[in-house]
Amino acid sequence: LSVNVFTEAELDDIHLATLEVLERTGVFVEADDARDIFKDGGCHADAENRMVRIPPHVVEEAIAAAPSKFVLCGRDPKNDFLMEPGRVAFTNFSEGIAVVDVETQRIRESTLQDVADIARLNDYLSEMDTHEISVGARDVPPETAAVHNTEAQLLNTTKPIGIGPLSTMETRAIFRMCAEVAGGEDALRERPIVYGGVCPVSPLKLPKDVTEVILECSRWGIPDNVLSMAMAGGSGPVTLAGTLVTHNAEVLSGIVLAQLAARGTPVIYGSSTTAMDLKLAAASVGSPEISLISAAVAQMARRYMIPSFVAGL
């Protein structure tokens, strides 16, 4: 049983519109090294305005190169999960900045101990297949927070771990730490016990932190979740189809960069895209719109035969 928001013909229209956007409008790519990779891969890169226009054949080749299945590995192999179109799993999602203290019942900033406690709880819950930080540590230096968060997760769960680094330095430090746990760099490449996550900025931007993480994941062969967080009526068109075109262009641009850097690197087609609450100017998470968008995103990912990650169903 599946929920199909669009017909196959409508999915084709969204795909073709996406190719047009990527070729004619392009995406803003902040970092010089990422633009150089796009250029070397056959794209038009403008150093002055930092725009990259991606020809349709480059997009199609990247989609074809992305694996249709791969394993998210846990420290304990019994927690391995096979990512493939049509197989459903559940995870928690990140990243809150506050918690309600269980003892005082007051709201306070989240700490590294909270990250560890939530990881241990998630490890116990059989309904959860992977683990991501529900909150981030606010009592550590922000420049290395992702490294501290990952350490707390590694020590408290044996499930596959989703990470959220914001630089090459953080990503590399996390992978080196994970390699020590996995038994070396080669062992980590064989059984990646973590997977990355990046969020393009809507509309149509790949900032430096996003491309740095994409490229480092590609160098290590670590799966990476390219997840757009567009808001229909705000940072995306107000219509469902229009938002899906923008969303699709952002995610595919990240996937193209990953495949140009290392053909065959595992990627996840991600979405936390929703509609903007026009009264509050806030993302409406848990709304009927996000369910429709997430279902449509899953359809697009199945069309491309790329595993998907959707939020807020």
C-alpha positions as CSV (number, residue, x, y, z in Angstrom):
1,L,0.0,0.0,0.0
2,S,1.4,3.4,-0.9
3,V,0.1,7.0,-1.1
4,N,0.6,8.4,-4.6
5,V,0.2,12.2,-4.7
6,F,1.2,12.5,-8.4
7,T,0.7,10.3,-11.4
8,E,3.7,9.0,-13.4
9,A,3.1,11.7,-16.0
10,E,3.0,14.4,-13.4
11,L,6.3,13.1,-11.9
12,D,7.8,13.3,-15.4
13,D,6.7,16.9,-15.6
14,I,8.3,17.7,-12.3
15,H,11.5,16.0,-13.3
16,L,11.6,17.9,-16.7
17,A,10.9,21.2,-14.9
18,T,13.7,20.4,-12.5
19,L,16.1,19.8,-15.3
20,E,15.1,23.2,-16.8
21,V,15.7,25.0,-13.6
22,L,19.1,23.4,-13.1
23,E,20.2,24.1,-16.6
24,R,18.8,27.6,-17.1
25,T,18.7,29.1,-13.6
26,G,21.2,27.0,-11.8
27,V,22.2,26.9,-8.1
28,F,24.3,29.2,-6.0
29,V,27.5,27.3,-5.0
30,E,29.5,29.3,-2.4
31,A,32.8,27.3,-2.3
32,D,35.4,27.6,-5.0
33,D,36.5,23.9,-4.8
34,A,32.9,22.7,-5.2
35,R,32.4,25.0,-8.2
36,D,35.6,23.6,-9.7
37,I,34.3,20.0,-9.4
38,F,31.0,21.0,-11.1
39,K,33.0,22.7,-13.9
40,D,35.3,19.7,-14.4
41,G,32.2,17.5,-14.5
42,G,30.7,19.4,-17.5
43,C,28.7,22.2,-15.8
44,H,28.9,25.9,-16.4
45,A,30.4,27.6,-13.4
46,D,30.4,31.4,-13.0
47,A,33.1,32.5,-10.5
48,E,31.7,36.1,-10.4
49,N,28.2,35.3,-9.2
50,R,29.0,31.8,-7.9
51,M,26.2,30.3,-10.0
52,V,26.5,26.8,-11.4
53,R,24.2,25.6,-14.3
54,I,24.0,21.8,-14.6
55,P,23.2,20.2,-18.0
56,P,20.5,17.6,-18.1
57,H,22.8,14.8,-19.1
58,V,25.0,15.5,-16.0
59,V,22.0,15.2,-13.8
60,E,20.8,12.0,-15.4
61,E,24.3,10.4,-15.1
62,A,24.5,11.3,-11.4
63,I,21.1,9.8,-10.7
64,A,22.1,6.6,-12.6
65,A,25.4,6.5,-10.6
66,A,23.8,6.7,-7.2
67,P,23.3,3.3,-5.6
68,S,19.8,2.1,-5.3
69,K,20.5,0.2,-2.1
70,F,23.2,0.2,0.6
71,V,23.4,-0.7,4.2
72,L,23.4,1.7,7.1
73,C,25.6,-0.2,9.6
74,G,25.3,-0.3,13.4
75,R,28.2,-0.9,15.8
76,D,26.2,-4.1,16.5
77,P,25.6,-5.8,13.1
78,K,22.1,-6.9,14.3
79,N,21.1,-3.2,14.0
80,D,22.2,-2.9,10.3
81,F,19.5,-1.5,8.1
82,L,19.3,-2.0,4.3
83,M,18.3,1.2,2.6
84,E,16.4,0.6,-0.6
85,P,13.3,2.0,-2.3
86,G,10.1,0.4,-0.8
87,R,11.6,-0.6,2.6
88,V,10.3,1.5,5.4
89,A,12.2,2.4,8.6
90,F,11.8,4.9,11.4
91,T,14.2,7.2,13.2
92,N,14.1,10.2,15.5
93,F,15.0,13.6,14.1
94,S,17.3,16.5,14.9
95,E,18.1,19.0,16.2
96,G,16.4,20.7,19.2
97,I,18.1,23.3,21.4
98,A,16.1,22.9,24.6
99,V,14.5,20.2,26.8
100,V,12.0,20.1,29.6
101,D,14.0,19.0,32.6
102,V,12.5,15.8,34.1
103,E,13.3,16.9,37.6
104,T,12.5,20.6,37.6
105,Q,9.9,20.5,34.8
106,R,11.5,23.7,33.5
107,I,12.7,24.4,30.0
108,R,16.5,24.6,29.8
109,E,19.2,24.4,27.1
110,S,20.1,20.9,26.1
111,T,23.4,19.4,27.2
112,L,25.8,16.7,26.1
113,Q,24.4,14.5,28.8
114,D,20.9,14.9,27.2
115,V,22.4,13.7,23.9
116,A,23.8,10.7,25.6
117,D,20.6,9.9,27.5
118,I,18.4,10.1,24.4
119,A,20.8,7.9,22.4
120,R,20.6,5.3,25.2
121,L,16.8,5.5,25.1
122,N,16.7,5.2,21.3
123,D,19.0,2.2,21.5
124,Y,16.4,0.4,23.7
125,L,13.4,1.2,21.4
126,S,12.9,-1.6,18.9
127,E,10.7,0.7,16.8
128,M,13.6,2.9,15.9
129,D,15.9,1.6,13.2
130,T,18.6,4.4,13.2
131,H,19.5,7.2,15.6
132,E,19.8,10.9,15.1
133,I,20.3,13.5,17.8
134,S,16.9,14.9,19.0
135,V,18.8,17.7,20.7
136,G,22.3,19.1,20.3
137,A,24.7,19.8,23.1
138,R,24.7,23.5,24.0
139,D,27.4,23.2,26.7
140,V,30.3,22.5,24.3
141,P,32.1,24.8,21.8
142,P,29.8,25.4,18.8
143,E,32.7,24.9,16.3
144,T,33.1,21.3,17.4
145,A,29.6,20.5,18.7
146,A,28.9,17.8,16.1
147,V,32.1,16.0,17.2
148,H,31.0,16.0,20.8
149,N,27.4,14.9,19.8
150,T,28.8,12.0,17.8
151,E,31.0,10.8,20.6
152,A,28.0,10.8,23.0
153,Q,26.0,8.8,20.4
154,L,28.7,6.3,19.8
155,L,29.1,5.6,23.5
156,N,25.3,5.1,24.0
157,T,23.8,3.4,21.0
158,T,24.7,0.5,18.7
159,K,22.4,1.6,15.9
160,P,23.4,3.5,12.7
161,I,24.0,7.1,13.6
162,G,23.0,10.2,11.7
163,I,25.5,13.1,12.1
164,G,25.3,16.8,11.4
165,P,28.7,18.3,10.9
166,L,29.1,21.8,9.5
167,S,32.6,21.8,8.1
168,T,35.4,19.6,6.6
169,M,37.2,19.8,10.0
170,E,34.2,18.4,12.0
171,T,33.4,15.8,9.4
172,R,37.0,14.5,9.2
173,A,37.3,14.4,13.0
174,I,34.1,12.4,13.3
175,F,35.2,9.9,10.6
176,R,38.6,9.4,12.3
177,M,36.8,8.9,15.6
178,C,34.4,6.4,14.0
179,A,37.4,4.6,12.3
180,E,38.9,4.0,15.7
181,V,35.6,2.4,16.8
182,A,35.1,0.4,13.6
183,G,38.7,-1.0,13.5
184,G,40.4,1.4,11.1
185,E,39.6,3.5,8.0
186,D,39.2,0.5,5.7
187,A,36.8,-1.1,8.2
188,L,34.8,2.1,8.3
189,R,34.6,2.3,4.6
190,E,33.4,-1.3,4.5
191,R,30.9,-0.8,7.3
192,P,30.0,2.8,7.7
193,I,28.5,3.2,11.2
194,V,27.5,6.8,10.6
195,Y,25.8,8.7,7.8
196,G,26.0,12.4,7.1
197,G,23.3,14.9,6.7
198,V,23.3,18.3,4.9
199,C,20.6,20.9,4.2
200,P,20.7,23.1,1.0
201,V,19.4,26.6,1.6
202,S,16.2,27.3,-0.2
203,P,15.9,28.6,-2.8
204,L,18.6,26.9,-4.8
205,K,21.7,27.4,-2.7
206,L,24.6,25.1,-1.7
207,P,26.5,27.0,1.0
208,K,30.1,26.2,1.9
209,D,29.2,24.0,4.9
210,V,26.9,21.8,2.8
211,T,29.5,21.2,0.0
212,E,32.3,20.6,2.5
213,V,30.3,17.8,4.1
214,I,29.2,16.3,0.8
215,L,32.7,16.2,-0.5
216,E,34.2,14.7,2.7
217,C,31.5,12.0,2.8
218,S,32.3,11.2,-0.8
219,R,36.0,10.9,-0.1
220,W,35.3,8.4,2.7
221,G,32.5,6.6,1.0
222,I,30.1,7.5,3.8
223,P,26.4,7.7,2.9
224,D,25.1,11.3,2.9
225,N,21.5,12.5,3.3
226,V,20.9,15.6,1.1
227,L,17.8,17.1,2.7
228,S,16.0,20.2,1.5
229,M,13.9,22.2,4.0
230,A,12.0,24.5,1.6
231,M,8.8,26.2,2.8
232,A,6.0,26.4,0.3
233,G,4.8,30.0,0.2
234,G,8.1,31.2,1.7
235,S,11.4,30.0,0.4
236,G,9.6,27.9,-2.3
237,P,6.6,28.4,-4.6
238,V,3.2,28.2,-2.9
239,T,2.0,25.3,-5.0
240,L,2.8,21.7,-4.1
241,A,4.2,20.9,-7.6
242,G,6.2,24.2,-7.7
243,T,7.7,23.5,-4.3
244,L,8.6,19.9,-5.4
245,V,10.5,21.4,-8.4
246,T,12.6,23.7,-6.2
247,H,13.1,20.9,-3.6
248,N,14.1,18.4,-6.3
249,A,16.6,20.8,-7.9
250,E,18.3,21.5,-4.5
251,V,18.5,17.8,-3.6
252,L,19.7,16.7,-7.1
253,S,22.4,19.4,-7.2
254,G,23.8,17.9,-4.0
255,I,23.6,14.4,-5.4
256,V,25.3,15.6,-8.6
257,L,28.2,17.0,-6.6
258,A,28.6,13.8,-4.6
259,Q,28.7,11.7,-7.8
260,L,31.1,14.0,-9.5
261,A,33.4,13.8,-6.5
262,A,33.2,10.0,-6.3
263,R,31.0,8.1,-8.7
264,G,28.9,5.5,-6.9
265,T,29.0,7.2,-3.5
266,P,25.8,6.4,-1.5
267,V,23.3,9.2,-1.1
268,I,19.9,9.6,0.5
269,Y,17.2,11.7,-1.1
270,G,16.0,13.8,1.9
271,S,13.1,16.1,2.7
272,S,11.9,18.2,5.6
273,T,10.1,20.4,3.1
274,T,6.7,21.7,4.3
275,A,4.4,24.7,3.9
276,M,4.9,28.0,5.6
277,D,2.3,29.1,8.1
278,L,1.4,32.4,6.5
279,K,0.1,33.9,9.7
280,L,3.1,33.1,11.9
281,A,5.8,32.9,9.1
282,A,6.9,29.6,10.5
283,A,7.3,26.1,9.2
284,S,4.1,24.1,9.7
285,V,5.5,20.8,10.9
286,G,2.9,18.1,11.5
287,S,0.4,19.7,9.0
288,P,-1.5,17.9,6.2
289,E,0.8,19.7,3.7
290,I,4.0,18.1,5.0
291,S,2.4,14.6,4.7
292,L,1.5,15.3,1.1
293,I,4.9,16.7,0.3
294,S,6.7,13.8,2.0
295,A,4.6,11.3,0.1
296,A,5.4,13.1,-3.1
297,V,9.1,13.2,-2.3
298,A,9.1,9.5,-1.7
299,Q,7.5,9.1,-5.1
300,M,10.3,11.1,-6.7
301,A,13.0,9.1,-4.9
302,R,11.4,5.8,-6.1
303,R,11.3,7.2,-9.6
304,Y,15.1,7.8,-9.3
305,M,15.7,4.5,-7.5
306,I,17.4,6.4,-4.7
307,P,16.6,5.6,-1.0
308,S,14.7,8.4,0.7
309,F,14.4,10.1,4.1
310,V,11.2,12.1,4.8
311,A,10.2,14.0,7.9
312,G,7.0,14.7,9.7
313,L,4.6,12.1,8.4
